[in-house]
């Protein structure tokens, strides 16, 4: 999964807001659709909704139209496999949290973590629907293939998922039988929409069951595990950091809109470590060359290792002491590079300059690993008196690869702990 930076999101929102003012979208009744709905979902997302059967109030099709019903489900799942969470993810998650987990801390970071896990599982569901549709020998003749695919994925989340799936099989078999008897397919278990003059609200019992299983079997276990263990990284992240910082291992390759970084090996095909997202409008040729120079020089310093280690430890410290809805993954440095250097006991001008270069580099760098494609950090510049940081300076957002929740694994066997300044 790839995470879009806050800066990119802000620029995207500005572009969408400017362009949608010139667009008039009509629904089936030829009545104007409020512009704010397009702004809320984005033009691509809104078009996906308006052009699919999802906005229709009834989903009863004849049994001969099973493929049409399947396409309706796939359209819906397609909208849930976006790169980043969208309002439908958040609506479903908040509904589940309110009904099933009222005592769970509903902090924004937890909701975002659930949403990204939900996106991952919806991607699996999307693939499984295609597989079952193509391989008829794997199909359960007492269930619609969309129900079979969903229940298999819920079952695999863990013990609570097995319980939900067991109850769900009985319920969905009954629905399958009713569909045969009534010669119609009812999709209200999967999709319900409410069309009002003020908003669209979407709910899905099917995805709510999946979300409940994810929260119980993955998110809650992950949080408990992360709280009990010290700061650390996964094998993937540790290997990435090692490859980035060991002298002589990184080579760069400049393309039209990005600079890729590779692990320099003796093999013909070098391993890609990530890339510099140089498509940002403020990146001119001098900035790009400076980032490449940092990649080739400053990454090989001890300062780079200390800096990454520092971010991991500080994020974990704030995670342990977090309060409801507090953005514990945001680290504030009013003194910018100079303050970070002092906290690392690196007080020379060379070290301060190097930290400044590294911060700019990591803000542009996206790592590519089997488990995730993401920035390691995201940096925001705040003016003095900002509501986000009253003292101004940098807000360094520690992204998923370096957060304690990302290190979770049920077997707990691959955590690489962070030691003190080695």
Buried (B, 14 or more C-beta within 10 A) or exposed (E): BEBBBEBBEEEEEEEBEEEBEEEEBEEEEEEEBEBEBBBBBBBEBBEBBBEBBBBEEEBBBEEEBBEEBBEBBBBBBEBBBBEBBBBBBBBBBEBBBEEEBEEEBBBEBBBBBBBBBBBBBBBBBBEBBBEBBEEEEEBBEEBBBBBBBBBBBBBBBBEBBBBBBEEBBEEBBEBBEEBEEEEBBBBBBBBBBEEEEEEBBBBBBBBBBBBBBBBBBBBBBBBEBBEEBBBBBBBBBBBBBEBBBBEEBBBBEEEEEBBBBBBBEEEEEBBBBBBBBBEBEEBEEEBBEBBBEBBEEBBBBEBBBBBBBBBBBBBBBBBEEBEEEBBBBBBBBBBBBBBBBEEBEBEEEEBBEBBBBBBBBBBBBBBBBEEBBBBBBBBBEBEEEBEEBEEBBBBBBBBBBBBBBBBBEEEEEEBBEBEEEE
